[in-house]
Amino acid sequence: MAKKPDLHPYSDKQAFERLMLLIATLVQYPGVGGGEPETPPEGHRDALQEVQTRLREVAATSEIFFPEGYPATPTIRKDLETLRNYGILERRMYRWGYYLGTGALSIEELRLAFHALSSQAKYQGNPQARRVHETLAKRLRGLDLDMKGEFFYPVYQHFNRAIVHTDPEEMMRQGETRHNLFHQLDTIETAILAGQALEIYRSSNPFPTQQLGMIEVWPLQLIYHDIAWYLIYEYRQNGQLEIGRLDRFKEYCHILNPEGRGVEAQRQSLAKAHKLLETGWGLYLGQLEEQQQELAGNLEYIQVKVRFYPPMTAFILEGERRHPKQKIRRGAKDAKGNLEYVDYTVPLPPRSHNEFFRWLCRYMDNVKVIFPPEMVVKHREAAGKLRERYGATTGGLPLR
């Protein structure tokens, strides 16, 4: 006698399609069912109603048309339990919305990415990162509870803090609106990926190398460096590369070519900018002619040599990768076996000498410039001016 077939609950085509579409809904709308934080006036919100709405949208997109009101929320609840039984959903509460696993990342990889996002949101003040971090933290709250608080614990954190206002929503709350390019980050991001040229307005600049007023640029990348956010861009009229701090531009941002030039052209220009950053010192990329010579390999680099004295010698020796072309040489030792000095040598394009000099000044009397001669003179004159300034404010006491 033939064995009677054991039919699966999802053997029916409509039931099978419903389950597949539920999975597709959770993939396309991670966090669905989390709803809004506000409680509805009637005091109760069925999270599965949002799942039902999205599921029906996904079905329509796939040209699968269910009867009105199908599937009902109790049916969806049963399907969610099926996904738990097969390990597609975990056996825990999804109070802040349903999502499948961790996407393309393992738990450990997701934790590392989450805390990188957390640092960017909190300390570098990236408003997009803040919004994503808040959403992700809400969705992952259940996972953190399962891990007894270990997931949210900040093992890694990038602590460099922005020194200017960066978040438009925070500016409004504090009454500190600055009307700068931080209000146009969505437009800039879109322009970067599409290769759209922008017209922007530089409203302030402490350096004489960058003119104020309207400029037309290809935005290439948003970067965070030390204390602030910057935009790497390429001038539309001549291809010169430059880096400007976001808060030094007005909120004005106009797209010049909606069709864009494509991501490959963007990638090529960005590679040139990063090559200049790697060979230089700091963020100044130089004028157009010297950029062209440098990128073509025709620019002569100048060897800069400085001597560091204790106690700064130990810090310099630690910086093994401060610059890709640096050389560090230990000097003679005193009677106790301690280093008397350390020589630091690095070949730099002329455009980078001013930024290198500013870096040297943080070491005060523990550094001496050996070469080039013009930097020696500049350092000596700076020391003289500092001595004069202190001499004028010490109540008549001479500096010896």
N, C-alpha and C positions, 0 to 999 in steps of 0.2 A: 504494500500500500504506500502510495507516494506521500511524503511528508508535507504537511500543510505549510505553505510559506509563512514566515514570521515577518509581517510587514512592519517597516520602520514608521514611526510617527510622522516622518517627513517624506514618506514615499509619494504622497500627493504632490503634484507639480506646484500648486499654489503655495502649499506649506513650505516646500523646499525653496522656492523663489523668495518667500517672505524671510526665511532664515538667512539666505545669502544677502538679501538686500539690507537686513539688519546689520550684518557684519560690515557691508560696504558703507552704511551710514556711520558706524562707529569709526571707520577709517577716515572718512571724509570730514566728519565733524567731531574731532576729539573733544571731550568734555560735554557732549550733548546730554541734556538732562540735568545739567548743573543749574540752569535757570538763572534768574536775577537774584541778588542778595535780598531784595525787598520781599517781605511776605505779602501775598495778595490780600485785598480787603476782607475776603471771606475767611481768611486765616488758614487756608490750606491750598497747597499747590501740588498737583500731580506731575512729578518730573517726567513721567513717561508720556505725557501729552506732547512735550517738545520732541521726544524721540519719535513718536508717531508722525508728527508733522514733517520732520526731516526724512524719515523713512519713505513717506509718500512722495516727497520731492525727488528722492533718489530713484524711486520706482518710475516716476514719470519721465525722468531723464533717460532711463534705460528702456523707455517705451513699454513698460509693464503697468497696466492700469487695473488697480484694485477697486472693488466696490466702495461706495461712499462709507467713510467711518471705519474701513478695514485697513490694517488689523486693529482690533480693539486693544486698549492698554492691558487688560488681563492676559491677552494672547502674547503681547510683547513681553510681559513679565515672565511668562512660561518659556519663551524663546531665550530670554536672558539667562534663565536657570539652565537651559540646555547648553548654552555657551560656557557656563561655569562647569558643568559636568564634563565637558571636553577640554577644560583647561584653557579655553580661549579668553575667558574672563576669570579673574581670581575670585576666590571665595571670601570676599569681604564686601563691606558697604561701599558703594560708589556715590556717596552723599553729594560730592561736588562734580558729578558728571561722569559718564562712561567713556572709557578709552581702552584701546587694545594694547596690552604689554607696554613696551617703551619705544615702539617704532623701530628705528634703525639702530638703536643703542641698547647696550646691556645696562643693568642697574648701575654698575660702577661707572660706566661711561656717561650715563645720564646724570649721575651725581656730580661728576667733574664739570660737565657742561652747564649744569644748573648753577653751580657756585661761581663759574666764570661769568655767567649772565647776572648773577646776584651782585658781584663786584661792580660790573659795568653800570648796573642800575643804581646802586647805592653811592658809590664813590666817584665814578666818572660821570654820573648824572645823565646817562643816555635815556631820553624819555621813551623811545621805543622799547628799549631793554626793560625799563621799569614796567611798562604795560604787560609785556610778555611774561616777565618774572612774576608779576602779581597773579596773572591767569594760571601760569604753570604751578605756582606755589599752592593755589587753591585746588587744582586738580590732583596734585601729588600729596595732599594732606593725609589722605588715607594710607598711602604708601609709607609716609613718615611715621604714622601711628603704628603700622605693622612692624616697622624697623625700630620702634621704641625711641624715636627722635634722632636716630643716627643719620638719616638721609639729609635732613636740614642742617645738621651740624657743619659749620664752615671750616672744614679742614684746610682748604686753600682759599686765599682771598687776595685780590690785587688792590692795594690800599691807596695808591696814588689818587689824590682828591682834586677835582676840578676847582679852580679858584674863582670861577664866574658862574652866574646863573645859567643853567642849561635846559631846564625842563619848563616848557610854557605853562603847563597846568600848575606847577609849583609856584611859578612867577605870579600867576593870577591870584592864587591863594594868599601869597605874601604881599601883594601889591607892589611887586618889583618887576613888572613887565618891561622888557628891554627892546622888543620889536626888532630882533635880529634874525639871522638865518636859522636859529634853532626852531623858529616857528615854521620853517619850510623843509624840514627833514624828509618828509614823505615825498615831496616833489624832487628833492635832490637825489634820494635813493632811486626813484624811478628813472631820472635822467641818467644816472650813472650806468644802470643796467641796460638802458635802451640806447645809450650813446647820444642823448639829446644835448644840444648846446643851450646854455643858459645865459641870460643877461642878469647880472647881479651888481650890487652897489656897495663899494668899500667906503665906509663912513669914518673909520679911524685907523691910524697906523703909526706906531712909534718909530718905524724905520724909514729912512729916506729912499729905500730901493723900491717901494711900492706906492704907486700914485693913488690918490683918492678919486672917487667918482665911479661912473658906470663902466663895467668891463663885460666882454663876451667871452665865455669860457666853455670848455668841455669838462664837466666835473668828473674826476677819475676815482677818488676814494676818500672816505671819511676816516681819519686816524686820530687816535688819542696819544698824546706825547706829554709826559711829565705832569703838566698842570692843566691842560686844556684840550679841546677838540679842534682839529684842523681839517681843512679841505685841500686835497691835492687836485690841481686843475691845470688845464692846458689852454693857453690863449687861442681863440678861434682864428685870429688873423695871421698869426705867425708861428704857432706851435711851441712857443716858449712855455716851459713848465714852471709852476710856482706853487707855494703852499701858503695858505692864509688861515688865520684863526677865525672860527665861525662867528664869534661875538663881535668881530670888527667889521661885519657886513650888515647892512640893513635887512629888514624882513623882505624887501622887494626881491622877487625871483620870477623871471619870465622865460618860458620855453620858446626858443627860436626856431627849432626844427623838430616838430612832433614826430616825424618819421624816424629820426635817429640815424646814427651811422653804424650801429651794430656793436656787439660786445667784443668782437675780435680787434677792431680798431682801438677800443678802450683798453683792452688788455696790452696791446703793443705800447701805447703811450704810458700806461702805468708801469710797465717793465722798465722803461727809460727813466722814469722818475725814481724808481727804487734803486736803479743802478747808481744814479747821482747821490741818493741818500747813503748808499753803502760806502762809496768812495770818499764822501765828504765828512763833515763834522757838524751835526745839528740839522736844521730844517731849511736853511737858505740854499736854494738850488742854482743861484747865479743868473747872469743875463744870457740872452739868447745865443750870442756869438760864442761865449765860453762854454755853454752847454753843448753846442754843436761840435766844438773842437774836442771837448772831453768825451762825448759819446762816440766820436770817430776815432778816439785814441791819439789825437794830435796835441793834447794839452800837456804842458810840462808841469809836473807836480813839484812842490817845494818841500824839501825835508825840514820838518820842524823838530827841534831838539830842546827839551827842557830837563832840568835837574830838580828832583824832589829830595827833601831832607826829612829826617825823623821829626815827628812821629808819622808823617804822611807816607813814608816809604812802604810801610806795611800795607796800606790801602792800595797803593799803586801796584804793588806786586800781586795783590789779589785779583786785579782786573785783567785776567788773561785774555779776555775777548772783548775788551773795550772798543777796539777797532780792528778790522780784519788784516791791516797791514802794519800794525804797530810792532815795535821792538823795544824790549825792556832789558837793560843791562845793569847788573849790580855793581856798585862802586867798591871802593876800598873799605876795610873794616878798621875800627878803632882798637885800642888796647884791650877792651873788654869783649871784642869779637862781634860788636854790633855794626851794621852797615852805616857808613857815613852819608851815603846818598844813593839814589837810583836814577839812572838816565832813561828818559822816555823819548823815543823817536818815532815819528809817524809822517809819511808823505801825504800832503794835503793840497788840493787845488786852492788857488788864491781866494776863491769865494768863501772858503770855510775858515780863514784865519781869524776873522773877528769873533766867530762863535767859539772857536778853540780858545781864544784869548779870554773870553768871558768865563769859560770853564776853568781856566787856570786861576782866575782871581779868587775863587772860593778857597784856595789853599794859602792865601795871604803870604806870610813870610816864610813858608815852608817850600817855596818853589822859586827857581831862577831860570830865566830864558837864556839858552845858549845860542840858538839859531832859529830863524834868520835875523839879521841885524836890525831890520825895521821893527820886529817884534820885541827885541831887546830894548830898544829905545822907548817903545810904547809902554813896556812894563816898568821901566825905570821912571818914566815921567808919571805914571799912575801912582807909583810908590811915593814920589815926591809930593804930588798933590794931596795924597792921603796924610802925609806927615804935616803939610801946611794946614790942612783942615783940622787936625787934632791940635796943632800948635795954637790955633785961633780960639780953641774952646776949652783950654785946660786952666783957665784962671790965671794966665800969665806964667805958669810953670813951664820951662823949656823942656822939650823932649830930648833926652840924651841917648 
